[in-house]
Amino acid sequence: MGSHLIMQFYKKDAHAAKSPLNLFAVTALTLALAACGGSDGGDPAPQAPETPAPETPVEATPSAISLKHLGRHETGQFAVSAAEITAYDAQSQRAFVVNAQSGKLDVLDMKDPAHPRHVGIIDATPIAAGATVNSVAVKDGIVALAIEAAVKTDTGYVAFYQAADSSYVSHVSVGALPDMLTFTPDGKTVLVANEGEPSDDYQIDPEGSISVIDISAIEQPVVRTADFRAFNDQKQALLQKGVRVFGPDQTQALAAGATGVYRTTTVAQDMEPEYIAVSADGKWAWATLQENNALAKIDIENAKVLDILPLGYKDHGLAGNGMDVYDEDKTLTIDIRPRPGVFGMYLPDAVAAYSAQGKTYLVTANEGDARAWGEDNAAYFGQAEDAKKGVPALIGDPAQGFVEELRVKHLVHKDGFARRLGDDMPAHLIAMAEGALLDPSVFAYCGAEPGNKPGDCRDDEELGRLKISWTQGYKLNDDGSPKFFDKNGNENPAGRWLMYDKLYAYGARSFSIFDEDGALVWDAGDQFERFLASNECRLRAARDLPCADFFNSQHDEGDAKKDRSDDKGPEPEGVEIGVIGEKTFAFIGLERMGGVLAYDITDPNAPVFQDYLNTRENWVDNPETALASAGDLGPEGLKFVPAADAPGGKPLLIVGFEVSGTTSVFEIEQRFDK
C-alpha cells in the first residue's frame, strides 16, 4: 500500500514531484509508512514481498517553448572576448565561462540564476607561461580546459580541475591550438579539437588533429592522437569528393605558370578541426573541419579518423535559398532573393549530435570562415604602379601569407587584377592569372555578356559587394588545372584569364541537419534572414523593437542596418541541443545580428521554429562607449541545463556573449496544450 501511494504521488504531477519541497515530502511519506509497518517487539513481522523502487518521474513534453531573459553577469569588457564558451556543473551549481581577454576561466555561482555571481577564476598560466584558456567542458564534477600555448603554433594542453573548489587535478600535452573539447557520455574520455592554425605569414603550419584522452584515472590521463596523416596521399581523391583542400600549393601554382617561392601544405596541415560532437553511445565522434567545408568521422575507441566527409554547397539560385548581399544601399532596402551561380560553403563552426528514429544526426551552425593569413602584411599584397612618382608595379610575395577572400567587383574587372595591387589583391591569385571573367551563360541574369562584359553583375546592388573565395569556381581542365582564356573570353591555353561559372560565398546563413555520413537531411534555407526581416521579429528582452529596422546589423557598432549582408549575413556560430520530455530542441546563436533562435528538431526532416530572443538593449549608440546600456552582443557559447540539474527546477540556457563580455541566463518557458 505504501509503495502504491508513493507511485501515485510521483505520477500525479511530474513537474511538482521534481521540486525540492515535494521530493522532501515523498521522503517523509516513505519514512512514515515504513514506521507504520515496523515490529512491536513481539513475533518477527512477516517478511514483506520485495517492492520495486519508485519510477523516475517522467518529464512532461511541452507543445512549444520560448525564451525569457533571467539574469546577466557583466565583465565590463567590450570586444575582447571576455565571455565565450560556457559550461555548467550541476553538483556545485556553478557556471564556467572562458574569458579570453584575461586568458582565464571565470567561475559563476548559479544558485540564483537571475543573479549570477562571480566567485573565482581558474588560471592556466601555472601550466605554461603565457598560456590562455580557449574552451571548457564539465562532466561529473570535473572541469576540462583547452589551453593554448603563448605561441599558438606550439604544443597546447588540456587540464583538469575539480568543479566544487577549482582545485587543480592534472594536465596533459596535446596538439597545437586546442580549441573545443567535450566528454563522452560515460565521462571516461575527453576529446579536443587541435585546430593547428598556421602562423600569420604561413611559414609555420602545424597539423590539425583530435586528441582522445582517457581519464579513467584522472590523476594520470592518457593521450592518443587521431591525426590526418593517412590522407596526405589522397589529396586528389578528397578534392574530387568535394573537400576543400586549398592551402598554399606549390604544384598548382607552378602548373599555372607562376614563379617564385611557395610553401606547400600537406592534407594533415590543411585540416583544421574546430568543434566536436559525440554519439549517444560514445563510440563515434564528428569534428567540423570548418575551412575545409567537411566533417571528420572519428572512431573513439581506436583514436582514428575514419573518413573526411564533404558537406557540399548550398545553391543560392534556388527558391527558398535567397540572400541579401548589398550593404551600402542608401535606402536600406532589404532584398532577399535567389542569386543564380552563387553557392554557399556551409563551413560550420559548432556541431552537436542527437538521436532520432534510431539514428544519429548532426546539427551544424553554418557560420563561414575565410583563410586570411598575412592580410595586414603589405609585402603579401605587392605595390601598385604610380607613373607620376615613377613607382613600378610589384606583385606581392606569396610566401608572406595566404588570403582567399575577395569581393566580386574586385575579382571581375575589364582591367584585370593589377589594378588592385597594393590593396586587396592576393599574391597567390595574381601570380596565377591576369584577370577573371564571368561565364555569361550562368550570369546573364545580371547582365554578363561574352567578351569581358560583366554587365551589372559587379555593381554594388547586384553581386559586386559580396565576398567570395577566389580559390574555386573557375573552370578547370580534366587534370584539375585552371582552364585559361584570353581577355575577350575565348578559351586559349596561352591566355592568362580565368572564367568563373560559380561564385562561392562564406557560410550558408542557416543551420543544417546532416546524417552520420555527412549527407544533408534538412537546411533552414533563407528562414533566418526572412524572419529577421519580418514584422513578427522583435528585439530586446521586452520585444518592443522591430528586427527589420536593424536587419543584418554589425554587433560592434550602433545603428548599422545591412552592414553584414555582403559578408555572412546574421552569421550563425553556436549550436546547443536540449531534450525536454520527448522532444529535442536546437538553440542557435547568431554571432553578428545577435540573439538566439530555438527550433524543435525532434523530426530531423521537419524542424519547427519556436522562438527568437535578442537581448541587445541599445541599438543606436556605439556599444564601445555605451557598454553599460548595450545588453548582450555576439553570442558564442551556449549551454543547455535540464530542469533536473537547474536551480529552481526549470530548464535554462547559459550563453556567453563575446562582444559585450556578458554571460546571460535564459529560462526556457514551456507551453502545454490541452
N, C-alpha and C positions, 0 to 999 in steps of 0.2 A: 504494500500500500504506500509506504514511504517513497519508494523509488518511482512509483506511478505519479505521485504528487509532484515530485521534482521534475519528472519528464514533462508533465503538463505545464509547469511553470516556465520551463525553457521554451516550449513550443508556442506558448500563448503570445509572446511578443519578443521576436528575435532581437530587435533593437534595444528594448528595455533590459533584457537579460544580459546585454553586453556592458551595461553601465556598472561602475564600481559599487554603487549603492545596492543594486539588485543582485550582483554577484555575492555581496556580503549577506543579503537576505537568504539566498539559496544555501550558502554555507551554514547559516544559523538554523535554517529549516532542517538541513541534513543532520546536524548535531542533536536537535530536539527529538527528531524521530528515532535516532539511534538510542537516545536515553530512554525513551518510552519502551523500547524493546529489550532493555537490559535485564540481567538476572537480579532476583531479590535475595540472593544468598542461599536459597534452598537448592532443590534439584537443578542441575545444569539446564539452562534454557535449550529448547530444541534448536538444532542447527538449522538456520535459515538457508534456503537454497541460494546459490550464487546469483547475484543480480548484475546485469551488465551496467557498466558505467554510463552516466548520462551522456546523451549525444551532444556533440559540439553544436552550439547554436548555428543555424544556417542564416547567413546574412541575406537580408531581403534584396531583391533585384529591382532597381529603380527603372521606371519607364523612360526617364530622361535625367540629365544632370545639368547644373550650371555652376559658375564660379563666383565666389564672393571674396573680396579682399578682407583679411582679418587683421594683419599687423605687418610691421616692417622694421628691419634693423638697418641703420644708416651708418656708413663709414665716413661720409663727408668727402669722398674722393671721386673726382669726375674723370671719366675716360681713361682710367689707368687699370682697368680690370680688377677693381678692389673686391668684387664679388662675382665668382664664376661658377664653378661646379659645386653642387650641393649633395650632401648625404645625411642620413638620419639613423640614430641608434635608439631603438625602442626601449631598451633596458634602462638607459640613463636619461632618456628623453632629451637628448642633445642633438643639435644640428651641427654639421661641419661644413664650412664654406671656404673654398680656395680663394685666397686674397693674393692675386698675382702682383699687386702693387707693393705689398710688403714681402712677397715671396714666401708667405707663411699660410697657416690654416687657422681661420677664426673658428672658435667654439662658441655656440649659442645655446643657452638654456631655453628649452621649448616647453617647459611645464605649463606656461601660459602662452599659447600660440599667438594670441593677439598682441603680446608684448615680448618678442624675442629679446633675450638679454645676453650680452657679450660676457662670457665668463673665463675666457682664456685664449691662448694661442698654442699651436704646435709649430715649432721652429725646426726646419730641416738642416740648418747650417752646421750643427754638430756632426752631421754625417759627412758633409763635404763643404768646404768654404765656398761661399757664393752660390750655393745650391738654392733652387726655388721650387716651390710646390706647383705642379701642373694639374693634378687631379686627385680625387679622393673617392673611396668606396668604403662601406661599412657592412659588416656581417657578424652577427652573434657576439657583439661587444668588442670586435676587433676593427680598428681603423687602418686602412691601407692607403698609403700615399705614393703617387708617382712623382719622382723628384728629378728635375733637370739639372745637369751639371752647369757650372759657371760658364763654360764654353759648350754651347748646345750640341756640337758635333762629338763631344766626348761621351764616354760611358755614363749612363744615368743610374738611378737607384729606385728600388721600391722598399719602403719602410713600414713597419707595423707598430701600432700603439694600442693601448687599452682605451676604449671609449669612455669609461667611467671616470678616469682621472688623467687621461692624456699621457700616461707614462709610457716610455719607450720600451719596446719588446725586442725587435731585431730588424735587420735590413739586409738586402742583397743587391748585387750589381746586375743591371740588365743592359738593354741596348741604348743607343743614342736617342735623346729626346723622348723619354717615356711620357705618354700622354694619358689617354683614358685608360682606366683599369676597372676590372669587375671580378666579383667572386662567382664561382659555380654555385648552383643551388644548395649543394650539401656543405658549402663553406670550407671545403678542404683544399681548394685550388683558387689561385688568383691569376688572371690573365691581364697582361698590359700590352698596349699598342706602342711599340717603339717606332716613332714616326721617322726618324732618321733624315730630317731635312738637311739640305746642303748648306754650306756657308754662303754668305751673300754673294760672293764672287764665283760661286760654284766650283771652287778649287778643291774643296773637301766635301765629299758626299757619302755619308755613312749608309750602310744598308738598312732598309726597313725590316722589321721583324716583329714577332709576337712572343713575349716571354711567358712561359707556363710555369707557375711557381707552386710547388707542393708545400702547403703549410700545415700538414698533419701534425708536425712538431713545430709549433710556431716560433720557438726559440732558435730553431735551426732550419730555416726554409731551404728548399732545394729547387734550383732553377734549371729548366730546359728551354731551348730556343727553337721555335718554329720559324725558319727563315725561307727565303725565296731563291736560294742559290740553284736549286734543281731546275728553275725556269730560265736560267741565264742563256741556255742554248735554244730556247723556244720563242725568241722574240718575234719572229715572222709569224709563227702559228698564233701567238697571242694577238698580234695586230690583225690578222685575218679574222679572228674571233670577234674583234671589236674592242679589245682592251687598249686603252691609251698608253702607249709606251713612247714617250716623246721628249725625254731629257736630251741634252746635247749629244749629238751622234755624228762622229767624225765621218763614218762611212757614207751616211746620207748626204752630208754637206759636200764631201768631195765628189760624190756621184752627180751632184747638181752643178759641178763646175766651180765650187768655192775653193779658195786658197786660204792659208793661214793656219794658226794653231787652234785646235779644238780639243775639248775634253770629251771623252766618250764614257757614258754611264752604262752600267750593266742593268739587267732587268731587276736584280735584287736591290740595286741602288735607286732605281726609278720608282719602286713600290714604297708608298708612304702610309702605313696603317694609321687610321685616325680614331676609330671607335669600334667597340666590340659588343656583340650580342651573343648570348649563350642559350642553347636549347634547354627545355624544361628538364630533360633527363641528364643534363650535364655532359653529354657525350660530344656535342659539336659546338663550334663557335664560328661566327662570321665577323670579319673585320672589314670596315669600309676602307677602300683604297681611293680616297677622295679624288685626288688629281688624276687618277687612272680610270675614273668612272667605272669602278669594278668592286667586287667583293672577293675577299679571300675566305675560302671554307677551310676550317681547321679541325683536325682530329685531336681532341684534347688529350686523350689517354696516351697517344704516341707523340704528342707535340710536333705535329706535322701539318704543313699547308698542303691540302689535298688538291685544290684547284683554285684558279683565278677566274671568276665569273663576270663577264661583261654585262653591264646593265642596259646597254643600248641607248637610244636617243629619243627624245620627245619631239614629235613633228608639230611645230608651231603653226604649220599651214593648215591644220585640220580644225574644223569647227569644234569648239569646246576647249581648245588649247591656245587660245589667243593670248596676247600680251600687250601691255602698254610700254612703248620703247622710247618715248621722247620726254626729255627732262627740262627743256627750255621753252616750252610753249607759253607765250605771253598771256594767252587766255586761260592757261592751266586746264585745258580740256582733257578729260580722261578718255583715252582712245584704245580700248581693249578690243583687238580683232586678230584674226589669223594672219600670219606672216609666212607665206609660202617660201620655201627654200631655207628657212631658219629652223635649226634643230637645237633643242636644249640638251646640254650634257647634264645628267642628273647630279653628278658629283656630290653625293650625300656626305653630310658631316655625321650626325648622330644616327644610330640604328638601334632598334630594340626588337626582341623576339617574343612571340607569344604562340600559344597553341590554340587551334580551332579546327573542328571537324577531323580530329586525329592527326593533324599535320602541323608543322612549324611554319610560321610566316614571319617575314621581316618587314618592319616599318622603318622607312627612311625619311629624314628631313633633308630635302634636296636644295642645299644651300648654294653650291657652286664655289669654286676656288681656283684662281689662276696662279700659275707659277710666275713669280715676279722677283727674281734674284738679280741684284745689281741695278734696280730701277732708279737708284739715286746716284749711279756711277756714270759720270759724263763720258768716261772712256768707252763704255759699252755702246753708247748711242752715237758716237762719232761727232762730226763737225760739219755744219752746212757751209756751202760756198758763199763768200761775201766778196763780190767783184770790186766793190767800192774800196774795200780795205785790203784787197789783194790776198784774201784768205781762201785757199783752195778747199774743196770738199774733202772730208776724211771719213771713210767708212769706219764704224765702230769696231771694237775688238771683241769677237765672240768669246774669247777666253775670260772676259771680265764679268760674266753673268749669264742670265737666260730669262728673257721676258717674252711671254706668249700673247699678252693681251693687246688689242688694238681696236680702235673704233673703225666701223665700216667705212666712213668717209675718208679715213686716213689710209686704209688699205687700198681702196679703189679710187684712182685719180688718173686723169689722162697724162699727167707728167711723171707718173711713176713714184718710186719710193724715195728718190734722192731729195725731194722737196722737204722731207721730214727728218733729214739727218740733223743730229744735234738736238732733236726734240724728243720724239717718242718712237723713232724707227728702230726696231730691234736689230742688233748686229747680225744675228743669225738669218733673219729674213732677207735683208738687203745683200748679204753675201750669197744667198741662193738665187735671187731673182732681181729683176729690174723694176717690175711693177706687177699689178694684178688687174684682172678683168672680171666682170660678172657675166655668167652664162645667160645670154638673152632668152634662151628657151625656158629658163626657170624664172627669171626675174623680169619678164616682160610686163608683169602686172604693175610694177612701179616704174616702168619706162625704159628699162635696159634694152639697147639695140645692138646689133652686130657692129664691130668696128670701134671698140673702145668708147662706147657711149653708154655710161651707166644710167643716164636719164635722171629721174627724180629719186632713184633708189638711194643715192648717197646724200640726199637732202636731210636736214635735221628732223623734219616732221615725218619722214619715212623711216629708213634704216640707218641714216648717217651717224646718229649718236650712239647706236647700240654697240656695246663692247663684245667682241668675239675673239676666238683663238685663231691666229693665222696658221697654226701648225697642222691643220687639217681642213678638208673641204675643197681643196683644189684637185683638179683631175690628175689621175695617175696613169702611168704605163702599167703593163701587165706585171712587171717585176717590182712594182711598188715605188718606183722613182717618179719624180714630178714630170708631168707632160707639159712641154713648153709650147708657147705660142708667140707670134710676133705682136707688135704693138697694136696692130689692127685686128687682132683676134683670129688670125689664121694659124692653124696648127703648123709648127715649124720647130724641128729639133734644134735648130741653131738659134731660135728665139730665146728671149730671157723674161718672158711674161707668163704668169700663172693664170689659170682660168678657174674661178671658183663657181661651182654649181651648188654648193651648200655653204651655209654660214653657221658656225657652231657657237651658241651663246652659253653663258655660265649659269648653271643651276636650272631647275625646272619650275621654280616659283610654286612649289606644291609639296605634298608628302605622298609617298607611294607605298604600296604593299607588294612585296616580291615573295615568291616561294623559296624554298631552301636551296634551289638550284639557280636562283637569280633570274627566274622568269617573271615578268611583270604580271601581276594579278589585277591591280587597280591603281589608278593615279587620280589625284584631285583636279587634274586639268587646270583650268583657269579659275577655279572656285575661289581661291584666296583673293585674287585681285578683284573679281566681280563682287564678292561680298564686301570688301573694303570700300568699294565704290558705291555701294547700295545705300538706300535710305534706312535699312534695318540695322546697319552697323553704327555703334556709338562708342565714344571714347570716355576715358576717366572712370574711376570707381563708381561714380554716380551715373554713368552712361548718359551724359547730358550734352555731348558734343558730337556732331556728325563726323564720321570717319572720312567721308568723301572730301571734306574741306582740307584734309591733311594726307591725302592718298599718297602712298609710297614715299613718305617723308624720311629724311635723314634724321637719325636719332640724336646727333650731337650738335644740332642747330635749332633755331627757333622754327618759325613757320617756313617750311621748305617743301611744299607740295610737289609731288612727282620727281623729287630730287634723285630718287633711286631707280626710276623707270628705265634708264639706259643701262643700268648695271644688272642687278639680280632681283629687282622688284622688292617685295617685302622680306625676302631672304630668310626662309625657314632654316633654323640651325639646330635647335634642340628637340628631342622627342623623348617622351616617357610614357610608359604603359601602366595602367592601373586596372585591377579587377575588382568589381563591386557586385556582389551576388553572382549571378550567372552571366554578367556582361563584361566585356573588355573595352576599355576606353583608351584612346591615344590623346596625349596632350602635346601640342606643337608650339614651340616658341619662335616668334618672328623677330629676327635679330635687328632689322632696320626699322620697319614700321612699329615694331614693338608689340607687346601683348601675347596672350596665349590662346590658342584655338583648342577646342575639345571636340572629339569625334567618337561616336560609338562604332567600333571596328569588330564587333562580335562576329559579323559575317564579313570576311575579308573581301568578298566580291561586291559588297554593297555598304560601305561605311556611311554613317548618317551624322551630319553636322549637329552639334549640341549647343555650343556657346563660344563666345569670344569675349575676353576681358583684357582691356588695356589700361593699366594703372599709371600711365604717364599723366600727370595732372596739369602741368603748364605747357601748352603747345604754342606759345607765342614768343616768350623770352628765351634767349640763348641759355641753355642749362649750365653752361660753363660759368656764367655769372649769376645764375638764379637756381643753383642746385637745390637749395632748401625747399623750393616750391615745385621742383621738377617731378617728383614721384619716381616711377621706375622706368628706366630706359635700357634697352638692349638685353633681353633675356638670353641666357646661355644654358645654364644647368638647371634641370627640373628633376624633382624627386617626389614621387607619389608615396604617401603614408597611408596605409589602410586603416580603417576605423579601429580595428583591434589593437593597433600599435600607437594610435594617435592620442595625445592628451585631449580629454573631452569626449573621446569615443566617436568622432566624426572624421571621415577621410579628409586628408589635406594634400595640398601641393605646395612644396617649398621651391621657390625659384630664385636663382642668383642672377642679378642684373649687372652685367659687366660695365656698362657705361655710367650708370648712376651710382654704382658701388653700393647698391642696396640688396638686401635679401628680404623678399616678401613671402608671406604665408597666405595662401588662398584656401578657403573652405570649399569643399565640393558639396554643393547642395543637391539633394536628391528629390525627385518628384515620383510619386507613386499613384498611378491612375487606377481607379477602382474598376 
